[in-house]
């Protein structure tokens, strides 16, 4: 049985949502991010202490995008990942990785500043630059949605799962009011998917 260590809202939601879309049974092992350092089973698997962690047989993996690619490769093939010869493969790869490397990673700086920095540093220069970089990269998503219902093309893929997490993270930081209407509507469509709702229902509260 596949085990996912994490909860909602963390990057583990990318993994559980993907598993629900693929119809793969899994166990969700809750990790309280506020006391994770005391969770010895979790820390033994990932001493760095970030989520998610995947146990797939004897394999242990971290990094949500890498885990998604592994699950599709090992338990696919799946329509959630266009094949290399598919014209949608390039856009798929781009937006799959943009969701983390071009969007969510910048928001980590904002989270650290707003929730852990001294009061005088909560809106510091680095955090303001990070927000600007997030919206700079988000323009690629906006432009793509002008010509395509999903980021890889006509069908929903794991790239949408990747980017949706970053968009939700932005909303939790109060940035959603700055999203273009097409981006906001796109996120609402993704959140209406049955697999998304099942993954959310299985997750412990934050």
Biotite code that builds the C-alpha atoms (Angstrom):
import biotite.structure as struc

atoms = struc.array([
    struc.Atom([0.000, 0.000, 0.000], chain_id="A", res_id=1, res_name="UNK", atom_name="CA", element="C"),
    struc.Atom([1.297, 3.437, -0.920], chain_id="A", res_id=2, res_name="UNK", atom_name="CA", element="C"),
    struc.Atom([1.676, 5.736, 2.089], chain_id="A", res_id=3, res_name="UNK", atom_name="CA", element="C"),
    struc.Atom([1.692, 9.518, 1.843], chain_id="A", res_id=4, res_name="UNK", atom_name="CA", element="C"),
    struc.Atom([2.914, 11.543, 4.800], chain_id="A", res_id=5, res_name="UNK", atom_name="CA", element="C"),
    struc.Atom([1.320, 14.962, 4.914], chain_id="A", res_id=6, res_name="UNK", atom_name="CA", element="C"),
    struc.Atom([-1.998, 16.727, 5.016], chain_id="A", res_id=7, res_name="UNK", atom_name="CA", element="C"),
    struc.Atom([-3.892, 19.661, 3.564], chain_id="A", res_id=8, res_name="UNK", atom_name="CA", element="C"),
    struc.Atom([-2.886, 22.355, 2.771], chain_id="A", res_id=9, res_name="UNK", atom_name="CA", element="C"),
    struc.Atom([0.662, 21.227, 2.044], chain_id="A", res_id=10, res_name="UNK", atom_name="CA", element="C"),
    struc.Atom([2.379, 20.006, -1.089], chain_id="A", res_id=11, res_name="UNK", atom_name="CA", element="C"),
    struc.Atom([1.192, 16.510, -0.207], chain_id="A", res_id=12, res_name="UNK", atom_name="CA", element="C"),
    struc.Atom([-2.177, 17.556, -1.655], chain_id="A", res_id=13, res_name="UNK", atom_name="CA", element="C"),
    struc.Atom([-0.602, 17.350, -5.110], chain_id="A", res_id=14, res_name="UNK", atom_name="CA", element="C"),
    struc.Atom([0.217, 13.699, -4.440], chain_id="A", res_id=15, res_name="UNK", atom_name="CA", element="C"),
    struc.Atom([-3.102, 12.635, -2.911], chain_id="A", res_id=16, res_name="UNK", atom_name="CA", element="C"),
    struc.Atom([-5.072, 14.453, -5.615], chain_id="A", res_id=17, res_name="UNK", atom_name="CA", element="C"),
    struc.Atom([-3.041, 12.685, -8.304], chain_id="A", res_id=18, res_name="UNK", atom_name="CA", element="C"),
    struc.Atom([-3.579, 9.315, -6.616], chain_id="A", res_id=19, res_name="UNK", atom_name="CA", element="C"),
    struc.Atom([-7.332, 9.971, -6.509], chain_id="A", res_id=20, res_name="UNK", atom_name="CA", element="C"),
    struc.Atom([-7.341, 10.916, -10.192], chain_id="A", res_id=21, res_name="UNK", atom_name="CA", element="C"),
    struc.Atom([-5.448, 7.716, -11.052], chain_id="A", res_id=22, res_name="UNK", atom_name="CA", element="C"),
    struc.Atom([-7.643, 5.538, -8.829], chain_id="A", res_id=23, res_name="UNK", atom_name="CA", element="C"),
    struc.Atom([-4.662, 4.178, -6.877], chain_id="A", res_id=24, res_name="UNK", atom_name="CA", element="C"),
    struc.Atom([-5.331, 3.083, -3.274], chain_id="A", res_id=25, res_name="UNK", atom_name="CA", element="C"),
    struc.Atom([-3.202, 4.813, -0.655], chain_id="A", res_id=26, res_name="UNK", atom_name="CA", element="C"),
    struc.Atom([-2.941, 5.532, 3.033], chain_id="A", res_id=27, res_name="UNK", atom_name="CA", element="C"),
    struc.Atom([-2.605, 9.112, 4.202], chain_id="A", res_id=28, res_name="UNK", atom_name="CA", element="C"),
    struc.Atom([-0.458, 9.414, 7.304], chain_id="A", res_id=29, res_name="UNK", atom_name="CA", element="C"),
    struc.Atom([-1.168, 12.780, 8.913], chain_id="A", res_id=30, res_name="UNK", atom_name="CA", element="C"),
    struc.Atom([1.767, 14.976, 9.907], chain_id="A", res_id=31, res_name="UNK", atom_name="CA", element="C"),
    struc.Atom([1.220, 18.058, 12.042], chain_id="A", res_id=32, res_name="UNK", atom_name="CA", element="C"),
    struc.Atom([3.510, 20.638, 10.455], chain_id="A", res_id=33, res_name="UNK", atom_name="CA", element="C"),
    struc.Atom([3.642, 22.570, 13.733], chain_id="A", res_id=34, res_name="UNK", atom_name="CA", element="C"),
    struc.Atom([5.145, 19.643, 15.668], chain_id="A", res_id=35, res_name="UNK", atom_name="CA", element="C"),
    struc.Atom([6.755, 17.604, 12.897], chain_id="A", res_id=36, res_name="UNK", atom_name="CA", element="C"),
    struc.Atom([10.194, 17.686, 14.515], chain_id="A", res_id=37, res_name="UNK", atom_name="CA", element="C"),
    struc.Atom([8.798, 15.440, 17.253], chain_id="A", res_id=38, res_name="UNK", atom_name="CA", element="C"),
    struc.Atom([7.317, 12.959, 14.761], chain_id="A", res_id=39, res_name="UNK", atom_name="CA", element="C"),
    struc.Atom([10.112, 10.393, 14.778], chain_id="A", res_id=40, res_name="UNK", atom_name="CA", element="C"),
    struc.Atom([8.684, 8.167, 12.036], chain_id="A", res_id=41, res_name="UNK", atom_name="CA", element="C"),
    struc.Atom([8.374, 11.124, 9.687], chain_id="A", res_id=42, res_name="UNK", atom_name="CA", element="C"),
    struc.Atom([11.779, 12.618, 10.538], chain_id="A", res_id=43, res_name="UNK", atom_name="CA", element="C"),
    struc.Atom([13.458, 9.251, 10.056], chain_id="A", res_id=44, res_name="UNK", atom_name="CA", element="C"),
    struc.Atom([12.114, 9.215, 6.498], chain_id="A", res_id=45, res_name="UNK", atom_name="CA", element="C"),
    struc.Atom([12.926, 12.864, 5.741], chain_id="A", res_id=46, res_name="UNK", atom_name="CA", element="C"),
    struc.Atom([15.358, 14.492, 8.198], chain_id="A", res_id=47, res_name="UNK", atom_name="CA", element="C"),
    struc.Atom([14.868, 17.813, 6.384], chain_id="A", res_id=48, res_name="UNK", atom_name="CA", element="C"),
    struc.Atom([11.313, 17.787, 7.729], chain_id="A", res_id=49, res_name="UNK", atom_name="CA", element="C"),
    struc.Atom([9.367, 19.022, 4.697], chain_id="A", res_id=50, res_name="UNK", atom_name="CA", element="C"),
    struc.Atom([6.267, 17.492, 3.131], chain_id="A", res_id=51, res_name="UNK", atom_name="CA", element="C"),
    struc.Atom([5.315, 15.296, 1.419], chain_id="A", res_id=52, res_name="UNK", atom_name="CA", element="C"),
    struc.Atom([7.018, 11.956, 1.911], chain_id="A", res_id=53, res_name="UNK", atom_name="CA", element="C"),
    struc.Atom([5.994, 8.967, -0.208], chain_id="A", res_id=54, res_name="UNK", atom_name="CA", element="C"),
    struc.Atom([6.505, 5.317, 0.660], chain_id="A", res_id=55, res_name="UNK", atom_name="CA", element="C"),
    struc.Atom([5.901, 3.108, -2.382], chain_id="A", res_id=56, res_name="UNK", atom_name="CA", element="C"),
    struc.Atom([7.033, -0.391, -1.492], chain_id="A", res_id=57, res_name="UNK", atom_name="CA", element="C"),
    struc.Atom([10.682, -0.105, -0.469], chain_id="A", res_id=58, res_name="UNK", atom_name="CA", element="C"),
    struc.Atom([11.031, 3.290, -2.095], chain_id="A", res_id=59, res_name="UNK", atom_name="CA", element="C"),
    struc.Atom([10.997, 6.527, -0.101], chain_id="A", res_id=60, res_name="UNK", atom_name="CA", element="C"),
    struc.Atom([10.693, 9.829, -1.979], chain_id="A", res_id=61, res_name="UNK", atom_name="CA", element="C"),
    struc.Atom([10.288, 13.510, -1.178], chain_id="A", res_id=62, res_name="UNK", atom_name="CA", element="C"),
    struc.Atom([9.622, 16.494, -3.501], chain_id="A", res_id=63, res_name="UNK", atom_name="CA", element="C"),
    struc.Atom([6.049, 16.621, -4.733], chain_id="A", res_id=64, res_name="UNK", atom_name="CA", element="C"),
    struc.Atom([6.749, 17.036, -8.464], chain_id="A", res_id=65, res_name="UNK", atom_name="CA", element="C"),
    struc.Atom([9.260, 14.182, -8.489], chain_id="A", res_id=66, res_name="UNK", atom_name="CA", element="C"),
    struc.Atom([6.740, 12.004, -6.653], chain_id="A", res_id=67, res_name="UNK", atom_name="CA", element="C"),
    struc.Atom([4.053, 12.819, -9.215], chain_id="A", res_id=68, res_name="UNK", atom_name="CA", element="C"),
    struc.Atom([6.382, 11.893, -12.068], chain_id="A", res_id=69, res_name="UNK", atom_name="CA", element="C"),
    struc.Atom([7.303, 8.658, -10.309], chain_id="A", res_id=70, res_name="UNK", atom_name="CA", element="C"),
    struc.Atom([3.695, 7.639, -9.709], chain_id="A", res_id=71, res_name="UNK", atom_name="CA", element="C"),
    struc.Atom([2.724, 8.210, -13.328], chain_id="A", res_id=72, res_name="UNK", atom_name="CA", element="C"),
    struc.Atom([5.797, 6.347, -14.612], chain_id="A", res_id=73, res_name="UNK", atom_name="CA", element="C"),
    struc.Atom([5.462, 3.411, -12.230], chain_id="A", res_id=74, res_name="UNK", atom_name="CA", element="C"),
    struc.Atom([1.699, 3.050, -12.015], chain_id="A", res_id=75, res_name="UNK", atom_name="CA", element="C"),
    struc.Atom([0.720, 4.429, -15.449], chain_id="A", res_id=76, res_name="UNK", atom_name="CA", element="C"),
    struc.Atom([0.559, 5.024, -18.292], chain_id="A", res_id=77, res_name="UNK", atom_name="CA", element="C"),
    struc.Atom([-1.962, 7.734, -17.605], chain_id="A", res_id=78, res_name="UNK", atom_name="CA", element="C"),
    struc.Atom([-3.777, 10.404, -19.590], chain_id="A", res_id=79, res_name="UNK", atom_name="CA", element="C"),
    struc.Atom([-2.599, 12.759, -16.843], chain_id="A", res_id=80, res_name="UNK", atom_name="CA", element="C"),
    struc.Atom([0.818, 12.892, -18.547], chain_id="A", res_id=81, res_name="UNK", atom_name="CA", element="C"),
    struc.Atom([1.050, 13.297, -22.346], chain_id="A", res_id=82, res_name="UNK", atom_name="CA", element="C"),
    struc.Atom([3.567, 10.932, -23.927], chain_id="A", res_id=83, res_name="UNK", atom_name="CA", element="C"),
    struc.Atom([6.867, 12.281, -25.272], chain_id="A", res_id=84, res_name="UNK", atom_name="CA", element="C"),
    struc.Atom([5.606, 12.210, -28.861], chain_id="A", res_id=85, res_name="UNK", atom_name="CA", element="C"),
    struc.Atom([2.401, 14.064, -28.025], chain_id="A", res_id=86, res_name="UNK", atom_name="CA", element="C"),
    struc.Atom([2.321, 17.757, -29.077], chain_id="A", res_id=87, res_name="UNK", atom_name="CA", element="C"),
    struc.Atom([1.053, 18.545, -25.563], chain_id="A", res_id=88, res_name="UNK", atom_name="CA", element="C"),
    struc.Atom([4.126, 17.026, -23.909], chain_id="A", res_id=89, res_name="UNK", atom_name="CA", element="C"),
    struc.Atom([6.211, 20.211, -24.003], chain_id="A", res_id=90, res_name="UNK", atom_name="CA", element="C"),
    struc.Atom([3.568, 22.474, -22.427], chain_id="A", res_id=91, res_name="UNK", atom_name="CA", element="C"),
    struc.Atom([2.833, 19.708, -19.923], chain_id="A", res_id=92, res_name="UNK", atom_name="CA", element="C"),
    struc.Atom([6.456, 19.543, -18.780], chain_id="A", res_id=93, res_name="UNK", atom_name="CA", element="C"),
    struc.Atom([6.740, 23.310, -18.628], chain_id="A", res_id=94, res_name="UNK", atom_name="CA", element="C"),
    struc.Atom([3.697, 23.885, -16.431], chain_id="A", res_id=95, res_name="UNK", atom_name="CA", element="C"),
    struc.Atom([4.235, 20.778, -14.296], chain_id="A", res_id=96, res_name="UNK", atom_name="CA", element="C"),
    struc.Atom([7.529, 22.275, -13.135], chain_id="A", res_id=97, res_name="UNK", atom_name="CA", element="C"),
    struc.Atom([6.404, 25.905, -13.238], chain_id="A", res_id=98, res_name="UNK", atom_name="CA", element="C"),
    struc.Atom([3.873, 25.099, -10.524], chain_id="A", res_id=99, res_name="UNK", atom_name="CA", element="C"),
    struc.Atom([6.716, 24.643, -8.066], chain_id="A", res_id=100, res_name="UNK", atom_name="CA", element="C"),
    struc.Atom([9.903, 26.167, -9.473], chain_id="A", res_id=101, res_name="UNK", atom_name="CA", element="C"),
    struc.Atom([8.227, 29.265, -10.921], chain_id="A", res_id=102, res_name="UNK", atom_name="CA", element="C"),
    struc.Atom([5.298, 29.836, -8.550], chain_id="A", res_id=103, res_name="UNK", atom_name="CA", element="C"),
    struc.Atom([5.103, 28.094, -5.179], chain_id="A", res_id=104, res_name="UNK", atom_name="CA", element="C"),
    struc.Atom([8.787, 28.434, -4.381], chain_id="A", res_id=105, res_name="UNK", atom_name="CA", element="C"),
    struc.Atom([8.524, 32.239, -4.325], chain_id="A", res_id=106, res_name="UNK", atom_name="CA", element="C"),
    struc.Atom([5.571, 32.067, -1.973], chain_id="A", res_id=107, res_name="UNK", atom_name="CA", element="C"),
    struc.Atom([7.702, 30.189, 0.572], chain_id="A", res_id=108, res_name="UNK", atom_name="CA", element="C"),
    struc.Atom([9.561, 33.463, 1.121], chain_id="A", res_id=109, res_name="UNK", atom_name="CA", element="C"),
    struc.Atom([6.278, 35.288, 1.708], chain_id="A", res_id=110, res_name="UNK", atom_name="CA", element="C"),
    struc.Atom([5.110, 32.636, 4.191], chain_id="A", res_id=111, res_name="UNK", atom_name="CA", element="C"),
    struc.Atom([8.381, 32.846, 6.132], chain_id="A", res_id=112, res_name="UNK", atom_name="CA", element="C"),
    struc.Atom([8.199, 36.635, 6.279], chain_id="A", res_id=113, res_name="UNK", atom_name="CA", element="C"),
    struc.Atom([4.548, 36.968, 7.212], chain_id="A", res_id=114, res_name="UNK", atom_name="CA", element="C"),
    struc.Atom([4.336, 34.206, 9.789], chain_id="A", res_id=115, res_name="UNK", atom_name="CA", element="C"),
    struc.Atom([7.807, 33.889, 11.294], chain_id="A", res_id=116, res_name="UNK", atom_name="CA", element="C"),
    struc.Atom([9.622, 37.216, 10.885], chain_id="A", res_id=117, res_name="UNK", atom_name="CA", element="C"),
    struc.Atom([9.588, 39.989, 13.512], chain_id="A", res_id=118, res_name="UNK", atom_name="CA", element="C"),
    struc.Atom([6.752, 42.457, 13.061], chain_id="A", res_id=119, res_name="UNK", atom_name="CA", element="C"),
    struc.Atom([9.012, 45.025, 11.401], chain_id="A", res_id=120, res_name="UNK", atom_name="CA", element="C"),
    struc.Atom([10.151, 42.449, 8.816], chain_id="A", res_id=121, res_name="UNK", atom_name="CA", element="C"),
    struc.Atom([6.812, 40.920, 7.808], chain_id="A", res_id=122, res_name="UNK", atom_name="CA", element="C"),
    struc.Atom([6.558, 43.042, 4.655], chain_id="A", res_id=123, res_name="UNK", atom_name="CA", element="C"),
    struc.Atom([10.266, 43.144, 3.883], chain_id="A", res_id=124, res_name="UNK", atom_name="CA", element="C"),
    struc.Atom([11.991, 43.773, 0.565], chain_id="A", res_id=125, res_name="UNK", atom_name="CA", element="C"),
    struc.Atom([12.557, 40.071, -0.129], chain_id="A", res_id=126, res_name="UNK", atom_name="CA", element="C"),
    struc.Atom([8.894, 39.230, 0.408], chain_id="A", res_id=127, res_name="UNK", atom_name="CA", element="C"),
    struc.Atom([7.783, 42.041, -1.900], chain_id="A", res_id=128, res_name="UNK", atom_name="CA", element="C"),
    struc.Atom([10.168, 40.883, -4.611], chain_id="A", res_id=129, res_name="UNK", atom_name="CA", element="C"),
    struc.Atom([8.939, 37.299, -4.198], chain_id="A", res_id=130, res_name="UNK", atom_name="CA", element="C"),
    struc.Atom([5.323, 38.380, -4.736], chain_id="A", res_id=131, res_name="UNK", atom_name="CA", element="C"),
    struc.Atom([6.386, 40.247, -7.838], chain_id="A", res_id=132, res_name="UNK", atom_name="CA", element="C"),
    struc.Atom([8.198, 37.181, -9.187], chain_id="A", res_id=133, res_name="UNK", atom_name="CA", element="C"),
    struc.Atom([5.138, 35.033, -8.493], chain_id="A", res_id=134, res_name="UNK", atom_name="CA", element="C"),
    struc.Atom([2.907, 37.316, -10.574], chain_id="A", res_id=135, res_name="UNK", atom_name="CA", element="C"),
    struc.Atom([5.551, 37.605, -13.267], chain_id="A", res_id=136, res_name="UNK", atom_name="CA", element="C"),
    struc.Atom([5.496, 33.816, -13.725], chain_id="A", res_id=137, res_name="UNK", atom_name="CA", element="C"),
    struc.Atom([1.737, 33.651, -13.303], chain_id="A", res_id=138, res_name="UNK", atom_name="CA", element="C"),
    struc.Atom([1.444, 35.695, -16.502], chain_id="A", res_id=139, res_name="UNK", atom_name="CA", element="C"),
    struc.Atom([2.505, 32.535, -18.370], chain_id="A", res_id=140, res_name="UNK", atom_name="CA", element="C"),
    struc.Atom([-0.498, 30.705, -16.922], chain_id="A", res_id=141, res_name="UNK", atom_name="CA", element="C"),
    struc.Atom([-2.836, 33.571, -17.798], chain_id="A", res_id=142, res_name="UNK", atom_name="CA", element="C"),
    struc.Atom([-1.607, 33.681, -21.382], chain_id="A", res_id=143, res_name="UNK", atom_name="CA", element="C"),
    struc.Atom([-1.934, 29.917, -21.789], chain_id="A", res_id=144, res_name="UNK", atom_name="CA", element="C"),
    struc.Atom([-5.521, 29.969, -20.537], chain_id="A", res_id=145, res_name="UNK", atom_name="CA", element="C"),
    struc.Atom([-6.418, 32.465, -23.258], chain_id="A", res_id=146, res_name="UNK", atom_name="CA", element="C"),
    struc.Atom([-6.047, 29.699, -25.851], chain_id="A", res_id=147, res_name="UNK", atom_name="CA", element="C"),
    struc.Atom([-6.438, 26.445, -23.913], chain_id="A", res_id=148, res_name="UNK", atom_name="CA", element="C"),
    struc.Atom([-8.835, 25.176, -21.228], chain_id="A", res_id=149, res_name="UNK", atom_name="CA", element="C"),
    struc.Atom([-5.981, 23.402, -19.422], chain_id="A", res_id=150, res_name="UNK", atom_name="CA", element="C"),
    struc.Atom([-2.279, 24.076, -19.222], chain_id="A", res_id=151, res_name="UNK", atom_name="CA", element="C"),
    struc.Atom([-1.126, 21.155, -21.364], chain_id="A", res_id=152, res_name="UNK", atom_name="CA", element="C"),
    struc.Atom([-3.923, 21.509, -23.893], chain_id="A", res_id=153, res_name="UNK", atom_name="CA", element="C"),
    struc.Atom([-7.491, 20.284, -24.208], chain_id="A", res_id=154, res_name="UNK", atom_name="CA", element="C"),
    struc.Atom([-7.372, 17.825, -21.321], chain_id="A", res_id=155, res_name="UNK", atom_name="CA", element="C"),
    struc.Atom([-6.665, 17.973, -17.593], chain_id="A", res_id=156, res_name="UNK", atom_name="CA", element="C"),
    struc.Atom([-3.202, 16.730, -16.592], chain_id="A", res_id=157, res_name="UNK", atom_name="CA", element="C"),
    struc.Atom([-0.873, 16.577, -13.623], chain_id="A", res_id=158, res_name="UNK", atom_name="CA", element="C"),
    struc.Atom([0.428, 20.000, -14.686], chain_id="A", res_id=159, res_name="UNK", atom_name="CA", element="C"),
    struc.Atom([-2.910, 21.467, -13.586], chain_id="A", res_id=160, res_name="UNK", atom_name="CA", element="C"),
    struc.Atom([-2.563, 19.771, -10.197], chain_id="A", res_id=161, res_name="UNK", atom_name="CA", element="C"),
    struc.Atom([0.900, 21.266, -9.810], chain_id="A", res_id=162, res_name="UNK", atom_name="CA", element="C"),
    struc.Atom([-0.160, 24.810, -10.635], chain_id="A", res_id=163, res_name="UNK", atom_name="CA", element="C"),
    struc.Atom([-3.424, 24.606, -8.667], chain_id="A", res_id=164, res_name="UNK", atom_name="CA", element="C"),
    struc.Atom([-1.493, 24.087, -5.444], chain_id="A", res_id=165, res_name="UNK", atom_name="CA", element="C"),
    struc.Atom([0.483, 27.275, -6.057], chain_id="A", res_id=166, res_name="UNK", atom_name="CA", element="C"),
    struc.Atom([-2.681, 29.224, -6.876], chain_id="A", res_id=167, res_name="UNK", atom_name="CA", element="C"),
    struc.Atom([-4.324, 28.051, -3.656], chain_id="A", res_id=168, res_name="UNK", atom_name="CA", element="C"),
    struc.Atom([-1.209, 28.959, -1.703], chain_id="A", res_id=169, res_name="UNK", atom_name="CA", element="C"),
    struc.Atom([-1.408, 32.447, -3.174], chain_id="A", res_id=170, res_name="UNK", atom_name="CA", element="C"),
    struc.Atom([-5.041, 32.726, -2.174], chain_id="A", res_id=171, res_name="UNK", atom_name="CA", element="C"),
    struc.Atom([-4.228, 31.783, 1.432], chain_id="A", res_id=172, res_name="UNK", atom_name="CA", element="C"),
    struc.Atom([-1.724, 34.645, 1.417], chain_id="A", res_id=173, res_name="UNK", atom_name="CA", element="C"),
    struc.Atom([-4.355, 37.117, 0.235], chain_id="A", res_id=174, res_name="UNK", atom_name="CA", element="C"),
    struc.Atom([-3.078, 37.339, -3.332], chain_id="A", res_id=175, res_name="UNK", atom_name="CA", element="C"),
    struc.Atom([-6.132, 35.811, -5.001], chain_id="A", res_id=176, res_name="UNK", atom_name="CA", element="C"),
    struc.Atom([-7.848, 39.167, -5.457], chain_id="A", res_id=177, res_name="UNK", atom_name="CA", element="C"),
    struc.Atom([-5.082, 40.037, -7.919], chain_id="A", res_id=178, res_name="UNK", atom_name="CA", element="C"),
    struc.Atom([-5.646, 36.968, -10.107], chain_id="A", res_id=179, res_name="UNK", atom_name="CA", element="C"),
    struc.Atom([-6.995, 37.566, -13.586], chain_id="A", res_id=180, res_name="UNK", atom_name="CA", element="C"),
    struc.Atom([-10.609, 36.436, -14.003], chain_id="A", res_id=181, res_name="UNK", atom_name="CA", element="C"),
    struc.Atom([-9.552, 33.566, -16.260], chain_id="A", res_id=182, res_name="UNK", atom_name="CA", element="C"),
    struc.Atom([-7.140, 32.245, -13.618], chain_id="A", res_id=183, res_name="UNK", atom_name="CA", element="C"),
    struc.Atom([-9.727, 32.460, -10.841], chain_id="A", res_id=184, res_name="UNK", atom_name="CA", element="C"),
    struc.Atom([-12.310, 30.654, -12.986], chain_id="A", res_id=185, res_name="UNK", atom_name="CA", element="C"),
    struc.Atom([-9.756, 28.010, -13.948], chain_id="A", res_id=186, res_name="UNK", atom_name="CA", element="C"),
    struc.Atom([-8.970, 27.289, -10.295], chain_id="A", res_id=187, res_name="UNK", atom_name="CA", element="C"),
    struc.Atom([-12.667, 26.989, -9.467], chain_id="A", res_id=188, res_name="UNK", atom_name="CA", element="C"),
    struc.Atom([-13.074, 24.421, -12.261], chain_id="A", res_id=189, res_name="UNK", atom_name="CA", element="C"),
    struc.Atom([-10.195, 22.374, -10.916], chain_id="A", res_id=190, res_name="UNK", atom_name="CA", element="C"),
    struc.Atom([-11.551, 22.477, -7.364], chain_id="A", res_id=191, res_name="UNK", atom_name="CA", element="C"),
    struc.Atom([-14.874, 21.106, -8.588], chain_id="A", res_id=192, res_name="UNK", atom_name="CA", element="C"),
    struc.Atom([-13.300, 17.840, -9.754], chain_id="A", res_id=193, res_name="UNK", atom_name="CA", element="C"),
    struc.Atom([-14.465, 14.778, -7.855], chain_id="A", res_id=194, res_name="UNK", atom_name="CA", element="C"),
    struc.Atom([-10.920, 13.531, -7.270], chain_id="A", res_id=195, res_name="UNK", atom_name="CA", element="C"),
    struc.Atom([-9.965, 16.876, -5.739], chain_id="A", res_id=196, res_name="UNK", atom_name="CA", element="C"),
    struc.Atom([-12.944, 16.722, -3.414], chain_id="A", res_id=197, res_name="UNK", atom_name="CA", element="C"),
    struc.Atom([-12.160, 13.147, -2.390], chain_id="A", res_id=198, res_name="UNK", atom_name="CA", element="C"),
    struc.Atom([-8.552, 14.014, -1.611], chain_id="A", res_id=199, res_name="UNK", atom_name="CA", element="C"),
    struc.Atom([-9.645, 17.047, 0.405], chain_id="A", res_id=200, res_name="UNK", atom_name="CA", element="C"),
    struc.Atom([-12.205, 15.003, 2.351], chain_id="A", res_id=201, res_name="UNK", atom_name="CA", element="C"),
    struc.Atom([-9.559, 12.467, 3.353], chain_id="A", res_id=202, res_name="UNK", atom_name="CA", element="C"),
    struc.Atom([-7.122, 15.063, 4.613], chain_id="A", res_id=203, res_name="UNK", atom_name="CA", element="C"),
    struc.Atom([-6.905, 16.122, 8.268], chain_id="A", res_id=204, res_name="UNK", atom_name="CA", element="C"),
    struc.Atom([-7.656, 19.773, 9.063], chain_id="A", res_id=205, res_name="UNK", atom_name="CA", element="C"),
    struc.Atom([-4.616, 22.114, 9.234], chain_id="A", res_id=206, res_name="UNK", atom_name="CA", element="C"),
])
